[in-house]
Amino acid sequence: MKSLLCLITFAALSAGLISAEEEKDPTGKHVNACSIKMKNGGKCDDEGSCPYQITLPPMTIQLPKQLQLLEKTLKEVQSLKEIVNNLKKSCQDCKLQADENPEKETTGVTDGEGQVNQIQDLQSKVKKMSISLKNARTQINNMQDQIERISMNDVDDYIDKKIANLSSTLSNVDMCSSNCQLKEAAPSTLPIVKDCSDYYKMGKRLNSIYQVMPDPKNKTFEVFCNMESMGGGWTVVQTRKDGSISFNRTWDEYKNGFGNLSGEFWLGNDRLHLLSKSRNMILRIELEDFKGVKEYAHYDQFYVANEYLKYKLSVSGYSGTAGDALHFSKQYNHDQKFFTTTDKDNDRYPSGNCGAYYSSGWWFDACMSANLNGKYYEKEYKGVRNGIFWGTWHGVSEENLNSYRQTFKAVRMMIRPKDFS
Ligand SMILES: [Ca+2]
């Protein structure tokens, strides 16, 4: 009977249905003792019947009516406990998975399939968007490369051509503004004068100063036209003939030009750029020494870039008698070199400024095999070769450190459109 009562009490405790005070031993440890006590309640009578006293804990428990029902309840409670334990374990596993793989969305045990699918869809969309973003970034990078390859000069040229077309159209409209029907195909009375060759075509045959406008975006400026030598139509860009002008000048002076168009001068790098940009130009260099020897160098192509590109020189296609000093050797080559002055070092000589060393503004390499803007010496000189220099001139190759330097009496640089005839 006592064991049955203990069993019932234990079952109720396990199911959490009742609470009971736990007994402790003198050391304070919990003791799994049954709290139900049964003892002798008095003296036994003659027939041997004894009074017993049962002490129950001070609790009220509503026990099932039948023990079978109690057992069933116990089993259900056990089963519930197992389910709860499994759920706890599943939750812990889920949490661990989520910690290990934060990119994956956790789908709780209780989440429906619909939610799982939704999350997978979202993940798939995120992946697609990520790929699209990568592609877009690649395309942007490619476009940036292309933009960098398009130099400002090309854009400049493109705009110039468009403006030239517009100017031509506008002048036609002007001519036709008053009495169009009476002026049938009237020849243009406003010819475009880009350089001296246009004046030559208009019948001008006098060596003189003329106004030209190679670029409609820029103002007209004066040039000296050589209409007499070598077929005429030449726009002169540099002249040396008496040493009256110093060519040891600053960047800005070379940019804007200096000297006297009727005497010695540098036309100016900005003008050189505009002239050589407006048409494909050829270059003719003429040299004369103090012995009266005259030679020339002809280049089939000549172009000077804008200031932004440091007036880079493009020159090629040599023919002539003076030798190709601009392309002297692999070491000394003035083609594709930037312009350097005493105050702006764009040369290829790392230890100093060739312009300062040779008292000149020029398309220095590191440093030079030609320099037509060097000092004007009337007599032979020694030391630093800072005079007007042409590296393929007679006798120059035999010069040594102690010998006299070659000097020049006259130098001239002039350009003309390649298609001039
Ligand atoms: Ca340098």
Residues whose N, C-alpha, C, O or C-beta is under 5 A from the ligand:
A	BS01	CA	D345 D347 Y349 P350 G352 N353
